[in-house]
Amino acid sequence: MKRAFGILLLAVFFCASCGKDMATWQEKYDLGIKYLEESNYEEAILAFSEAIKIDSKQPKVFIGRGDAYAMIEDDYKKAIADYEQALELDELCIEAYISLSDIYLCKEDTEKAKAVLKEGYKITKNDRLSKREEEITELNFPIELKFERKDHSLYSDDNQTIAKFYYDLPSVSKEHLQGRKINADLQKIYEEYLQEVKDLKKEETFDIDQAEYLYTWSGKESYQKDGILSIYFGTDWCMGGVHNAIPHGFTYDLGTGKRMNLQDLFKMDPDELLTKIKTKLVQKVMRNTDDSDQAEEKKKTIEGYDLDSFDFYISSDGELVICIPVYELGIGAEGSFEIPCDIYLNSSQENKANHRMDGKTVFSAEFIGKTVNELSKYYGGSYYIGAYEGASYVEYADSPCFFVGEVVDTLRGDENVTMLFTDGNSALLDGLTGNMTYPEIVKAVGNEVVLEQPVYYQNLMDDVWMYTLSFDYKGYRFGYDWHNDPNTSKSDSASVSVSK
């Protein structure tokens, strides 16, 4: 009887120990998941490793640890080993196939990524795997970009706003490793903003009765196609009456989850790409500089830029837009330029550049006589306000300069557009654009206008000889200028106003 009782106690002790171990395994696994969600990858690895010591037959704990290793780029080999171990334990584990494929995609081994999914589909017949293989083949990674407004503003005791500090924090789906990597990078950018706000709050004295204090980042998706995501941020910074509107751009490869630079994004000779960008910058500087000596100094500044010098984003039409502070070009102390470069991700986007997404052509000349509010509804985003010869102009990311006929510091929205000026390829009216040869203009206006030959004249302001052409067409007055032969060269600039 005593021996039987002892065996019973031993069995009870053994079962209690098993129950304790299983509970501890679950606790360690749950802790690993918690650390993973908090982006505390080192602690997550430790927790998952402890769970594996307790029970090494659970596939999901290897997937969890693999996910943590995968976020530390030097540990891709360890992540692969964990995902493969999960498949050793359960060859029907869908998440292991997807995670393993994502690793190879991040390593830019597309064929290996597809092979993993293909093998997984043979075994599991799960449509998620075949769909993912199709996405990789077609570079079609549909993701939903969301923004969450983070408010760090200062308020008085009666809830009046003393200083506005908010940030539209973007995030994408965490289903795949690429999305988690993008979110991690976006979080870093946000943390840099938080540090700047923290420093401002330490250094500045905020008074509700003084001028508006403001430091905000408002975000939106600017482009998503062909495996690329570009995010635009409009930053407003206002302290003690000094206001800056600063654009920023962040562009990601949805296949690897990496932030892209210009050389990665545009598959062309780097010197050619840099030359095209600098040409656009020089045009912008010349248009905003009256003094030729100053213009030469600004050209020298531009010559010092390399491809890593530029902040940029991709517009909805697939066009490269360079963001650059005006003080760097010596044009002013406030704000930034957004300079469309006539450089597109592919030729089909270039052909569609003057069309809205619904296919309807929008002619810039049609905004003349309308208000700035109507401009903003179409172009949206941030804008730059400049002044030239007693008049102000407003310019959006992918628009000509629209003159409003009066000098203003800020826009109310009810200002009337009096004329436009462009040195780009904007659609002005019908077949007329900003960059055309004389024969192309003749063809565009057809029999409606009999055009004279461009006049060769000396521009006394710049002390250069140029060709110019003016004509009336459908109620508008067009003006074109060329530095070179208009029969073979595209126009350097164009203007449109209402016919008198």
LUMMI-554467 format. One record per residue (C-alpha): chain; x, y, z. Coordinates in Angstrom, 1 decimal, always signed. Layout:
BEGIN
<rec 'A', <X, Y, Z>>,
...
//
This chain:
BEGIN
<rec 'A', <+0.0, +0.0, +0.0>>,
<rec 'A', <+2.8, +2.4, +0.9>>,
<rec 'A', <+4.6, +1.6, -2.4>>,
<rec 'A', <+1.4, +2.3, -4.4>>,
<rec 'A', <+0.8, +5.5, -2.5>>,
<rec 'A', <+4.4, +6.6, -3.3>>,
<rec 'A', <+3.9, +5.9, -7.0>>,
<rec 'A', <+0.7, +8.0, -6.9>>,
<rec 'A', <+2.5, +10.9, -5.3>>,
<rec 'A', <+5.3, +10.7, -8.0>>,
<rec 'A', <+2.7, +10.7, -10.8>>,
<rec 'A', <+0.9, +13.7, -9.2>>,
<rec 'A', <+4.3, +15.5, -8.9>>,
<rec 'A', <+5.2, +14.7, -12.6>>,
<rec 'A', <+1.9, +16.0, -13.9>>,
<rec 'A', <+2.1, +19.2, -11.8>>,
<rec 'A', <+5.7, +19.7, -13.2>>,
<rec 'A', <+4.4, +19.3, -16.8>>,
<rec 'A', <+1.6, +21.8, -16.2>>,
<rec 'A', <+4.0, +24.2, -14.7>>,
<rec 'A', <+6.4, +23.9, -17.7>>,
<rec 'A', <+3.6, +24.3, -20.2>>,
<rec 'A', <+2.4, +27.4, -18.4>>,
<rec 'A', <+5.9, +28.8, -18.4>>,
<rec 'A', <+6.3, +28.1, -22.1>>,
<rec 'A', <+3.1, +30.0, -22.8>>,
<rec 'A', <+4.2, +32.9, -20.6>>,
<rec 'A', <+7.6, +33.1, -22.4>>,
<rec 'A', <+6.0, +32.9, -25.8>>,
<rec 'A', <+3.5, +35.6, -24.9>>,
<rec 'A', <+6.3, +37.8, -23.6>>,
<rec 'A', <+8.2, +37.3, -26.8>>,
<rec 'A', <+5.1, +38.4, -28.8>>,
<rec 'A', <+4.8, +41.5, -26.5>>,
<rec 'A', <+8.4, +42.5, -27.1>>,
<rec 'A', <+8.0, +41.9, -30.8>>,
<rec 'A', <+5.1, +44.2, -31.0>>,
<rec 'A', <+7.0, +46.8, -29.0>>,
<rec 'A', <+9.9, +46.5, -31.5>>,
<rec 'A', <+12.2, +45.3, -28.7>>,
<rec 'A', <+13.8, +42.6, -30.8>>,
<rec 'A', <+16.7, +41.6, -28.6>>,
<rec 'A', <+14.4, +40.9, -25.6>>,
<rec 'A', <+11.9, +39.1, -27.9>>,
<rec 'A', <+14.7, +36.8, -29.1>>,
<rec 'A', <+15.6, +36.0, -25.4>>,
<rec 'A', <+12.0, +35.3, -24.5>>,
<rec 'A', <+11.4, +33.1, -27.5>>,
<rec 'A', <+14.7, +31.2, -26.9>>,
<rec 'A', <+13.6, +30.5, -23.3>>,
<rec 'A', <+10.3, +29.1, -24.7>>,
<rec 'A', <+12.2, +26.9, -27.1>>,
<rec 'A', <+14.3, +25.5, -24.2>>,
<rec 'A', <+11.1, +24.5, -22.5>>,
<rec 'A', <+9.4, +23.0, -25.6>>,
<rec 'A', <+11.2, +22.8, -28.9>>,
<rec 'A', <+8.3, +21.2, -30.8>>,
<rec 'A', <+6.2, +24.4, -31.3>>,
<rec 'A', <+6.5, +25.8, -34.8>>,
<rec 'A', <+5.0, +29.2, -33.9>>,
<rec 'A', <+7.8, +30.0, -31.4>>,
<rec 'A', <+10.4, +29.5, -34.1>>,
<rec 'A', <+8.4, +31.8, -36.4>>,
<rec 'A', <+8.2, +34.4, -33.6>>,
<rec 'A', <+12.0, +34.3, -33.1>>,
<rec 'A', <+12.6, +34.3, -36.8>>,
<rec 'A', <+10.5, +37.5, -37.1>>,
<rec 'A', <+12.6, +39.2, -34.4>>,
<rec 'A', <+15.9, +38.1, -36.1>>,
<rec 'A', <+14.5, +39.3, -39.5>>,
<rec 'A', <+14.2, +42.9, -38.2>>,
<rec 'A', <+17.9, +42.8, -37.4>>,
<rec 'A', <+19.4, +42.7, -40.9>>,
<rec 'A', <+22.7, +41.0, -39.8>>,
<rec 'A', <+20.7, +38.1, -38.5>>,
<rec 'A', <+18.9, +37.0, -41.7>>,
<rec 'A', <+20.7, +33.7, -41.6>>,
<rec 'A', <+19.3, +33.0, -38.1>>,
<rec 'A', <+15.8, +34.0, -39.3>>,
<rec 'A', <+16.0, +31.6, -42.2>>,
<rec 'A', <+17.2, +28.8, -39.9>>,
<rec 'A', <+14.2, +29.4, -37.6>>,
<rec 'A', <+11.6, +29.5, -40.4>>,
<rec 'A', <+13.1, +26.3, -41.9>>,
<rec 'A', <+12.9, +24.6, -38.4>>,
<rec 'A', <+9.2, +25.6, -38.2>>,
<rec 'A', <+8.7, +23.8, -41.5>>,
<rec 'A', <+10.5, +20.8, -40.2>>,
<rec 'A', <+8.0, +20.6, -37.4>>,
<rec 'A', <+5.0, +21.4, -39.6>>,
<rec 'A', <+5.3, +21.4, -43.4>>,
<rec 'A', <+1.7, +22.8, -43.6>>,
<rec 'A', <+2.7, +26.0, -41.7>>,
<rec 'A', <+1.6, +28.8, -44.1>>,
<rec 'A', <+3.2, +31.6, -42.1>>,
<rec 'A', <+6.6, +29.9, -42.3>>,
<rec 'A', <+6.5, +29.8, -46.1>>,
<rec 'A', <+5.5, +33.4, -46.3>>,
<rec 'A', <+8.1, +34.6, -43.8>>,
<rec 'A', <+10.8, +32.6, -45.5>>,
<rec 'A', <+9.9, +34.1, -48.9>>,
<rec 'A', <+9.8, +37.6, -47.4>>,
<rec 'A', <+13.4, +37.2, -46.2>>,
<rec 'A', <+14.6, +36.2, -49.7>>,
<rec 'A', <+12.7, +39.1, -51.2>>,
<rec 'A', <+14.4, +41.5, -48.7>>,
<rec 'A', <+17.7, +39.9, -49.8>>,
<rec 'A', <+16.7, +40.8, -53.4>>,
<rec 'A', <+16.7, +37.1, -54.3>>,
<rec 'A', <+13.3, +37.2, -56.1>>,
<rec 'A', <+13.7, +33.8, -57.7>>,
<rec 'A', <+14.3, +32.1, -54.4>>,
<rec 'A', <+11.4, +33.9, -52.8>>,
<rec 'A', <+9.1, +32.6, -55.5>>,
<rec 'A', <+10.5, +29.1, -55.3>>,
<rec 'A', <+9.7, +28.9, -51.6>>,
<rec 'A', <+6.1, +30.0, -52.3>>,
<rec 'A', <+5.8, +27.6, -55.2>>,
<rec 'A', <+7.0, +24.7, -53.1>>,
<rec 'A', <+4.7, +25.7, -50.2>>,
<rec 'A', <+1.7, +25.7, -52.6>>,
<rec 'A', <+2.5, +22.2, -53.8>>,
<rec 'A', <+2.4, +20.9, -50.3>>,
<rec 'A', <-0.5, +23.0, -48.8>>,
<rec 'A', <-2.6, +24.0, -51.8>>,
<rec 'A', <-3.2, +27.3, -49.9>>,
<rec 'A', <-4.1, +30.2, -52.2>>,
<rec 'A', <-2.3, +32.8, -50.0>>,
<rec 'A', <+1.0, +31.4, -51.3>>,
<rec 'A', <+0.1, +31.4, -55.0>>,
<rec 'A', <-1.3, +35.0, -54.6>>,
<rec 'A', <+1.9, +36.2, -53.0>>,
<rec 'A', <+4.0, +34.6, -55.8>>,
<rec 'A', <+1.8, +36.5, -58.3>>,
<rec 'A', <+2.4, +39.8, -56.4>>,
<rec 'A', <+6.1, +39.3, -56.5>>,
<rec 'A', <+6.1, +38.4, -60.2>>,
<rec 'A', <+4.0, +41.5, -61.1>>,
<rec 'A', <+5.7, +43.9, -58.6>>,
<rec 'A', <+2.2, +44.4, -57.3>>,
<rec 'A', <+2.2, +44.8, -53.5>>,
<rec 'A', <-1.1, +46.4, -52.6>>,
<rec 'A', <-0.9, +48.0, -49.2>>,
<rec 'A', <-3.1, +50.4, -47.2>>,
<rec 'A', <-1.3, +53.4, -45.9>>,
<rec 'A', <-2.9, +54.9, -42.8>>,
<rec 'A', <-2.1, +58.0, -40.9>>,
<rec 'A', <-2.7, +58.5, -37.1>>,
<rec 'A', <-2.5, +62.1, -35.9>>,
<rec 'A', <-0.2, +62.3, -32.8>>,
<rec 'A', <-1.0, +65.5, -30.9>>,
<rec 'A', <+1.7, +66.9, -28.7>>,
<rec 'A', <+0.3, +70.5, -28.5>>,
<rec 'A', <+0.4, +72.7, -25.4>>,
<rec 'A', <-2.9, +73.8, -23.9>>,
<rec 'A', <-3.8, +76.3, -21.2>>,
<rec 'A', <-5.8, +75.4, -18.1>>,
<rec 'A', <-9.0, +76.5, -19.9>>,
<rec 'A', <-8.1, +74.2, -22.9>>,
<rec 'A', <-7.0, +77.0, -25.2>>,
<rec 'A', <-4.3, +76.1, -27.7>>,
<rec 'A', <-0.9, +77.7, -26.7>>,
<rec 'A', <+1.3, +75.9, -29.3>>,
<rec 'A', <+0.4, +73.4, -32.0>>,
<rec 'A', <+2.6, +70.3, -32.3>>,
<rec 'A', <+1.1, +67.4, -34.2>>,
<rec 'A', <+2.4, +64.7, -36.5>>,
<rec 'A', <+0.5, +62.4, -39.0>>,
<rec 'A', <+2.3, +59.1, -38.2>>,
<rec 'A', <+2.0, +56.8, -41.2>>,
<rec 'A', <+1.9, +53.0, -41.1>>,
<rec 'A', <+1.3, +50.1, -43.5>>,
<rec 'A', <+0.2, +46.6, -43.0>>,
<rec 'A', <+2.4, +44.4, -40.8>>,
<rec 'A', <+1.4, +41.2, -42.5>>,
<rec 'A', <+4.8, +41.0, -44.3>>,
<rec 'A', <+8.4, +41.7, -43.2>>,
<rec 'A', <+8.6, +44.5, -45.7>>,
<rec 'A', <+5.7, +46.4, -44.1>>,
<rec 'A', <+7.3, +46.0, -40.6>>,
<rec 'A', <+10.6, +47.4, -41.9>>,
<rec 'A', <+8.8, +50.4, -43.5>>,
<rec 'A', <+7.0, +51.0, -40.2>>,
<rec 'A', <+10.2, +50.8, -38.2>>,
<rec 'A', <+11.8, +53.5, -40.5>>,
<rec 'A', <+8.7, +55.7, -40.3>>,
<rec 'A', <+8.8, +55.4, -36.5>>,
<rec 'A', <+12.5, +56.5, -36.4>>,
<rec 'A', <+11.5, +59.7, -38.4>>,
<rec 'A', <+8.7, +60.3, -36.0>>,
<rec 'A', <+11.0, +59.9, -33.0>>,
<rec 'A', <+13.4, +62.5, -34.5>>,
<rec 'A', <+10.4, +64.9, -34.6>>,
<rec 'A', <+9.5, +64.1, -31.0>>,
<rec 'A', <+13.1, +65.0, -29.9>>,
<rec 'A', <+12.9, +68.3, -31.8>>,
<rec 'A', <+9.6, +69.1, -30.2>>,
<rec 'A', <+11.0, +68.2, -26.8>>,
<rec 'A', <+14.0, +70.5, -27.3>>,
<rec 'A', <+11.7, +73.3, -28.5>>,
<rec 'A', <+9.6, +73.0, -25.3>>,
<rec 'A', <+12.7, +73.2, -23.2>>,
<rec 'A', <+14.2, +76.2, -25.1>>,
<rec 'A', <+11.1, +78.3, -25.9>>,
<rec 'A', <+8.7, +80.2, -23.7>>,
<rec 'A', <+5.2, +79.9, -25.1>>,
<rec 'A', <+2.6, +82.6, -24.5>>,
<rec 'A', <-1.0, +82.4, -25.7>>,
<rec 'A', <-1.1, +86.1, -26.3>>,
<rec 'A', <+2.0, +86.1, -28.6>>,
<rec 'A', <+2.3, +85.1, -32.2>>,
<rec 'A', <+1.3, +81.6, -33.2>>,
<rec 'A', <+3.7, +78.8, -32.3>>,
<rec 'A', <+3.5, +75.8, -34.6>>,
<rec 'A', <+5.5, +72.8, -35.7>>,
<rec 'A', <+3.4, +70.2, -37.6>>,
<rec 'A', <+3.9, +67.4, -40.1>>,
<rec 'A', <+0.9, +66.6, -42.3>>,
<rec 'A', <+1.3, +63.5, -44.4>>,
<rec 'A', <-0.3, +62.0, -47.5>>,
<rec 'A', <+0.4, +59.2, -50.0>>,
<rec 'A', <+1.9, +60.8, -53.1>>,
<rec 'A', <+2.6, +57.6, -55.2>>,
<rec 'A', <+2.0, +53.9, -55.0>>,
<rec 'A', <+2.6, +51.7, -58.0>>,
<rec 'A', <+5.1, +49.2, -59.5>>,
<rec 'A', <+6.3, +48.1, -56.1>>,
<rec 'A', <+7.1, +51.7, -54.9>>,
<rec 'A', <+5.5, +53.8, -52.2>>,
<rec 'A', <+6.2, +57.5, -51.8>>,
<rec 'A', <+5.0, +59.5, -48.9>>,
<rec 'A', <+4.7, +63.3, -48.9>>,
<rec 'A', <+5.0, +65.4, -45.7>>,
<rec 'A', <+4.1, +69.1, -45.6>>,
<rec 'A', <+5.8, +70.6, -42.5>>,
<rec 'A', <+4.6, +74.0, -41.1>>,
<rec 'A', <+7.0, +75.7, -38.7>>,
<rec 'A', <+6.1, +79.0, -37.2>>,
<rec 'A', <+7.9, +80.6, -34.3>>,
<rec 'A', <+7.5, +84.3, -33.2>>,
<rec 'A', <+6.0, +85.3, -36.5>>,
<rec 'A', <+8.6, +83.6, -38.8>>,
<rec 'A', <+6.9, +81.0, -40.9>>,
<rec 'A', <+8.4, +78.1, -43.0>>,
<rec 'A', <+6.5, +75.7, -45.2>>,
<rec 'A', <+8.8, +72.8, -45.8>>,
<rec 'A', <+8.1, +69.7, -47.9>>,
<rec 'A', <+9.6, +66.3, -47.3>>,
<rec 'A', <+9.5, +63.0, -49.1>>,
<rec 'A', <+10.2, +59.4, -48.1>>,
<rec 'A', <+10.1, +56.7, -50.8>>,
<rec 'A', <+10.2, +52.9, -50.2>>,
<rec 'A', <+10.7, +49.7, -52.1>>,
<rec 'A', <+7.7, +47.5, -51.2>>,
<rec 'A', <+9.7, +44.4, -52.2>>,
<rec 'A', <+12.6, +45.0, -49.8>>,
<rec 'A', <+11.1, +47.4, -47.3>>,
<rec 'A', <+14.1, +49.7, -47.8>>,
<rec 'A', <+14.0, +53.5, -48.2>>,
<rec 'A', <+15.1, +54.3, -51.7>>,
<rec 'A', <+17.7, +56.8, -52.9>>,
<rec 'A', <+17.6, +58.5, -56.3>>,
<rec 'A', <+20.1, +56.1, -57.9>>,
<rec 'A', <+18.1, +53.1, -56.8>>,
<rec 'A', <+14.8, +54.6, -58.0>>,
<rec 'A', <+15.8, +55.8, -61.5>>,
<rec 'A', <+17.7, +53.2, -63.5>>,
<rec 'A', <+19.8, +55.7, -65.5>>,
<rec 'A', <+23.3, +56.9, -65.5>>,
<rec 'A', <+23.9, +58.8, -62.2>>,
<rec 'A', <+25.7, +61.7, -64.0>>,
<rec 'A', <+22.8, +62.1, -66.4>>,
<rec 'A', <+20.3, +62.0, -63.6>>,
<rec 'A', <+22.2, +64.6, -61.6>>,
<rec 'A', <+22.6, +66.9, -64.6>>,
<rec 'A', <+18.9, +66.8, -65.3>>,
<rec 'A', <+18.1, +67.8, -61.7>>,
<rec 'A', <+20.7, +70.5, -61.6>>,
<rec 'A', <+19.3, +72.0, -64.9>>,
<rec 'A', <+15.9, +72.3, -63.3>>,
<rec 'A', <+17.4, +73.9, -60.2>>,
<rec 'A', <+19.3, +76.4, -62.3>>,
<rec 'A', <+16.1, +77.3, -64.2>>,
<rec 'A', <+14.4, +77.9, -60.9>>,
<rec 'A', <+17.2, +80.1, -59.6>>,
<rec 'A', <+17.4, +82.2, -62.8>>,
<rec 'A', <+13.7, +82.8, -62.6>>,
<rec 'A', <+13.9, +84.1, -59.1>>,
<rec 'A', <+17.2, +86.2, -59.4>>,
<rec 'A', <+17.5, +89.6, -61.1>>,
<rec 'A', <+21.2, +90.1, -60.3>>,
<rec 'A', <+23.5, +88.2, -62.7>>,
<rec 'A', <+26.4, +88.0, -60.2>>,
<rec 'A', <+24.1, +86.5, -57.6>>,
<rec 'A', <+22.8, +84.1, -60.2>>,
<rec 'A', <+26.3, +82.9, -60.8>>,
<rec 'A', <+27.0, +82.3, -57.1>>,
<rec 'A', <+23.8, +80.3, -56.9>>,
<rec 'A', <+24.8, +78.2, -59.8>>,
<rec 'A', <+28.1, +77.4, -58.1>>,
<rec 'A', <+26.1, +76.3, -55.0>>,
<rec 'A', <+24.0, +74.0, -57.2>>,
<rec 'A', <+27.2, +72.6, -58.9>>,
<rec 'A', <+28.3, +71.4, -55.5>>,
<rec 'A', <+25.3, +69.1, -55.0>>,
<rec 'A', <+25.4, +65.3, -55.5>>,
<rec 'A', <+22.5, +62.8, -55.7>>,
<rec 'A', <+22.5, +62.3, -51.9>>,
<rec 'A', <+22.0, +66.1, -51.4>>,
<rec 'A', <+18.3, +66.0, -52.3>>,
<rec 'A', <+15.1, +65.4, -50.4>>,
<rec 'A', <+12.4, +64.2, -52.8>>,
<rec 'A', <+9.1, +62.5, -53.4>>,
<rec 'A', <+7.3, +61.0, -56.4>>,
<rec 'A', <+4.2, +62.7, -57.6>>,
<rec 'A', <+1.0, +60.8, -58.4>>,
<rec 'A', <+2.0, +61.0, -62.1>>,
<rec 'A', <+5.3, +59.2, -61.3>>,
<rec 'A', <+7.4, +62.4, -61.7>>,
<rec 'A', <+10.4, +63.2, -59.5>>,
<rec 'A', <+9.9, +66.3, -57.3>>,
<rec 'A', <+12.9, +67.7, -55.6>>,
<rec 'A', <+12.4, +69.5, -52.2>>,
<rec 'A', <+15.0, +72.1, -51.4>>,
<rec 'A', <+15.1, +75.0, -48.9>>,
<rec 'A', <+15.3, +78.4, -50.6>>,
<rec 'A', <+18.0, +79.6, -48.2>>,
<rec 'A', <+20.4, +77.0, -49.7>>,
<rec 'A', <+20.0, +78.7, -53.1>>,
<rec 'A', <+20.3, +82.2, -51.5>>,
<rec 'A', <+16.8, +83.2, -52.7>>,
<rec 'A', <+15.3, +83.8, -49.3>>,
<rec 'A', <+15.3, +82.8, -45.7>>,
<rec 'A', <+12.0, +81.0, -45.5>>,
<rec 'A', <+10.2, +78.1, -47.1>>,
<rec 'A', <+11.2, +75.5, -49.6>>,
<rec 'A', <+10.9, +74.9, -53.3>>,
<rec 'A', <+9.2, +71.8, -54.7>>,
<rec 'A', <+10.7, +71.4, -58.2>>,
<rec 'A', <+9.2, +68.9, -60.7>>,
<rec 'A', <+12.1, +67.6, -62.8>>,
<rec 'A', <+10.4, +66.2, -65.9>>,
<rec 'A', <+11.9, +62.9, -64.9>>,
<rec 'A', <+9.5, +60.0, -64.7>>,
<rec 'A', <+9.6, +56.4, -63.4>>,
<rec 'A', <+8.6, +55.1, -66.8>>,
<rec 'A', <+7.7, +56.4, -70.2>>,
<rec 'A', <+4.0, +55.6, -69.9>>,
<rec 'A', <+3.7, +57.8, -66.8>>,
<rec 'A', <+5.5, +60.6, -68.7>>,
<rec 'A', <+2.9, +60.4, -71.5>>,
<rec 'A', <+0.2, +60.7, -68.9>>,
<rec 'A', <+1.8, +63.5, -66.9>>,
<rec 'A', <-0.6, +66.2, -67.9>>,
<rec 'A', <-3.7, +64.1, -67.2>>,
<rec 'A', <-5.6, +63.6, -64.0>>,
<rec 'A', <-6.0, +60.1, -62.6>>,
<rec 'A', <-9.5, +59.8, -64.2>>,
<rec 'A', <-8.0, +60.5, -67.7>>,
<rec 'A', <-9.4, +64.1, -68.0>>,
<rec 'A', <-6.8, +66.6, -69.3>>,
<rec 'A', <-6.6, +69.7, -67.1>>,
<rec 'A', <-5.3, +72.9, -68.9>>,
<rec 'A', <-3.5, +75.4, -66.7>>,
<rec 'A', <-4.8, +78.3, -68.7>>,
<rec 'A', <-8.3, +77.5, -67.5>>,
<rec 'A', <-7.4, +78.7, -64.0>>,
<rec 'A', <-6.7, +82.2, -65.2>>,
<rec 'A', <-9.5, +84.5, -64.0>>,
<rec 'A', <-10.4, +82.0, -61.2>>,
<rec 'A', <-9.4, +82.1, -57.5>>,
<rec 'A', <-6.6, +80.6, -55.6>>,
<rec 'A', <-9.1, +78.4, -53.8>>,
<rec 'A', <-9.9, +76.7, -57.1>>,
<rec 'A', <-6.2, +76.1, -57.7>>,
<rec 'A', <-5.9, +74.5, -54.3>>,
<rec 'A', <-8.8, +72.2, -54.9>>,
<rec 'A', <-7.0, +70.8, -57.9>>,
<rec 'A', <-3.3, +70.8, -57.0>>,
<rec 'A', <-3.6, +70.5, -53.2>>,
<rec 'A', <-0.6, +69.9, -51.0>>,
<rec 'A', <+1.8, +72.7, -49.9>>,
<rec 'A', <+2.7, +75.6, -52.0>>,
<rec 'A', <+5.4, +78.3, -52.4>>,
<rec 'A', <+4.6, +82.0, -52.5>>,
<rec 'A', <+7.1, +84.2, -54.4>>,
<rec 'A', <+7.2, +87.8, -55.7>>,
<rec 'A', <+8.3, +89.2, -59.0>>,
<rec 'A', <+8.1, +92.8, -60.3>>,
<rec 'A', <+5.4, +93.9, -57.9>>,
<rec 'A', <+3.2, +90.8, -58.1>>,
<rec 'A', <+3.0, +87.6, -56.1>>,
<rec 'A', <+2.8, +84.1, -57.5>>,
<rec 'A', <+1.8, +80.8, -56.1>>,
<rec 'A', <+3.4, +77.5, -57.2>>,
<rec 'A', <+2.3, +73.9, -56.2>>,
<rec 'A', <+4.4, +70.8, -56.5>>,
<rec 'A', <+3.5, +70.0, -60.2>>,
<rec 'A', <+2.1, +73.4, -61.3>>,
<rec 'A', <+3.2, +76.4, -63.3>>,
<rec 'A', <+3.6, +79.7, -61.4>>,
<rec 'A', <+0.2, +81.4, -61.1>>,
<rec 'A', <+0.4, +85.2, -60.6>>,
<rec 'A', <-2.3, +86.8, -58.5>>,
<rec 'A', <-1.6, +90.4, -59.4>>,
<rec 'A', <-0.8, +91.7, -55.9>>,
<rec 'A', <+1.9, +91.3, -53.3>>,
<rec 'A', <+0.8, +89.0, -50.5>>,
<rec 'A', <+2.6, +87.3, -47.6>>,
<rec 'A', <+0.0, +84.6, -47.1>>,
<rec 'A', <-2.9, +83.4, -49.2>>,
<rec 'A', <-6.5, +84.1, -48.2>>,
<rec 'A', <-7.8, +82.0, -51.1>>,
<rec 'A', <-9.9, +84.7, -52.8>>,
<rec 'A', <-7.1, +86.2, -54.9>>,
<rec 'A', <-7.7, +86.2, -58.6>>,
<rec 'A', <-5.2, +84.4, -61.0>>,
<rec 'A', <-4.1, +86.9, -63.6>>,
<rec 'A', <-1.5, +85.0, -65.6>>,
<rec 'A', <+0.8, +81.9, -65.5>>,
<rec 'A', <+4.5, +81.3, -66.2>>,
<rec 'A', <+6.2, +77.9, -66.8>>,
<rec 'A', <+9.5, +76.5, -67.8>>,
<rec 'A', <+8.2, +73.0, -67.6>>,
<rec 'A', <+6.0, +70.7, -69.8>>,
<rec 'A', <+2.7, +71.7, -68.2>>,
<rec 'A', <-0.4, +71.4, -70.4>>,
<rec 'A', <-1.4, +75.0, -71.1>>,
<rec 'A', <-4.4, +74.7, -73.5>>,
<rec 'A', <-5.3, +72.0, -76.0>>,
<rec 'A', <-2.0, +70.8, -77.5>>,
<rec 'A', <+0.0, +73.7, -76.2>>,
<rec 'A', <+2.6, +73.0, -73.5>>,
<rec 'A', <+5.4, +75.0, -71.8>>,
<rec 'A', <+8.2, +73.3, -73.9>>,
<rec 'A', <+7.6, +73.4, -77.6>>,
<rec 'A', <+9.4, +74.0, -80.9>>,
<rec 'A', <+7.9, +76.7, -83.2>>,
<rec 'A', <+6.7, +74.0, -85.8>>,
<rec 'A', <+4.9, +72.1, -82.9>>,
<rec 'A', <+3.1, +75.3, -81.9>>,
<rec 'A', <+2.0, +75.9, -85.5>>,
<rec 'A', <+0.7, +72.4, -85.6>>,
<rec 'A', <-1.1, +72.7, -82.3>>,
<rec 'A', <-3.1, +75.9, -83.1>>,
<rec 'A', <-3.9, +74.7, -86.7>>,
<rec 'A', <-5.9, +77.0, -88.9>>,
<rec 'A', <-7.3, +79.1, -86.0>>,
<rec 'A', <-4.2, +81.3, -85.8>>,
<rec 'A', <-1.8, +82.5, -88.5>>,
<rec 'A', <+1.5, +82.7, -86.7>>,
<rec 'A', <+4.4, +85.1, -87.5>>,
<rec 'A', <+8.0, +83.9, -87.2>>,
<rec 'A', <+9.6, +84.3, -83.8>>,
<rec 'A', <+11.4, +87.6, -83.3>>,
<rec 'A', <+15.1, +87.7, -82.5>>,
<rec 'A', <+15.8, +90.4, -79.9>>,
<rec 'A', <+18.2, +91.4, -77.2>>,
<rec 'A', <+17.1, +91.0, -73.6>>,
<rec 'A', <+18.6, +94.0, -72.0>>,
<rec 'A', <+18.0, +92.7, -68.5>>,
<rec 'A', <+20.0, +89.6, -68.9>>,
<rec 'A', <+22.2, +91.0, -71.8>>,
<rec 'A', <+21.4, +88.0, -74.0>>,
<rec 'A', <+19.9, +87.5, -77.4>>,
<rec 'A', <+16.7, +85.5, -77.6>>,
<rec 'A', <+13.7, +84.5, -79.8>>,
<rec 'A', <+10.2, +85.4, -78.7>>,
<rec 'A', <+6.7, +84.7, -80.0>>,
<rec 'A', <+3.3, +86.1, -78.9>>,
<rec 'A', <-0.1, +85.3, -80.2>>,
<rec 'A', <-3.8, +85.2, -79.2>>,
<rec 'A', <-5.6, +81.9, -79.1>>,
<rec 'A', <-9.1, +81.1, -77.7>>,
<rec 'A', <-9.2, +84.1, -75.5>>,
<rec 'A', <-5.7, +83.8, -74.1>>,
<rec 'A', <-2.5, +85.6, -74.9>>,
<rec 'A', <+0.5, +83.2, -75.2>>,
<rec 'A', <+4.1, +84.1, -75.0>>,
<rec 'A', <+7.1, +81.8, -75.8>>,
<rec 'A', <+10.9, +82.4, -75.4>>,
<rec 'A', <+13.8, +80.5, -76.8>>,
<rec 'A', <+17.6, +80.9, -76.2>>,
<rec 'A', <+18.3, +78.7, -79.3>>,
<rec 'A', <+16.8, +78.2, -82.7>>,
<rec 'A', <+13.0, +77.8, -82.2>>,
<rec 'A', <+12.6, +75.6, -85.3>>,
<rec 'A', <+14.7, +72.9, -83.7>>,
<rec 'A', <+14.8, +73.7, -79.9>>,
<rec 'A', <+12.1, +73.5, -77.3>>,
<rec 'A', <+11.0, +76.7, -75.7>>,
<rec 'A', <+12.7, +77.7, -72.5>>,
<rec 'A', <+9.6, +79.3, -71.0>>,
<rec 'A', <+6.0, +80.2, -71.7>>,
<rec 'A', <+3.5, +82.6, -70.3>>,
<rec 'A', <-0.3, +82.9, -70.6>>,
<rec 'A', <-2.7, +85.7, -69.7>>,
<rec 'A', <-6.1, +86.9, -70.9>>,
<rec 'A', <-6.2, +88.4, -74.3>>,
<rec 'A', <-6.8, +92.2, -74.3>>,
//
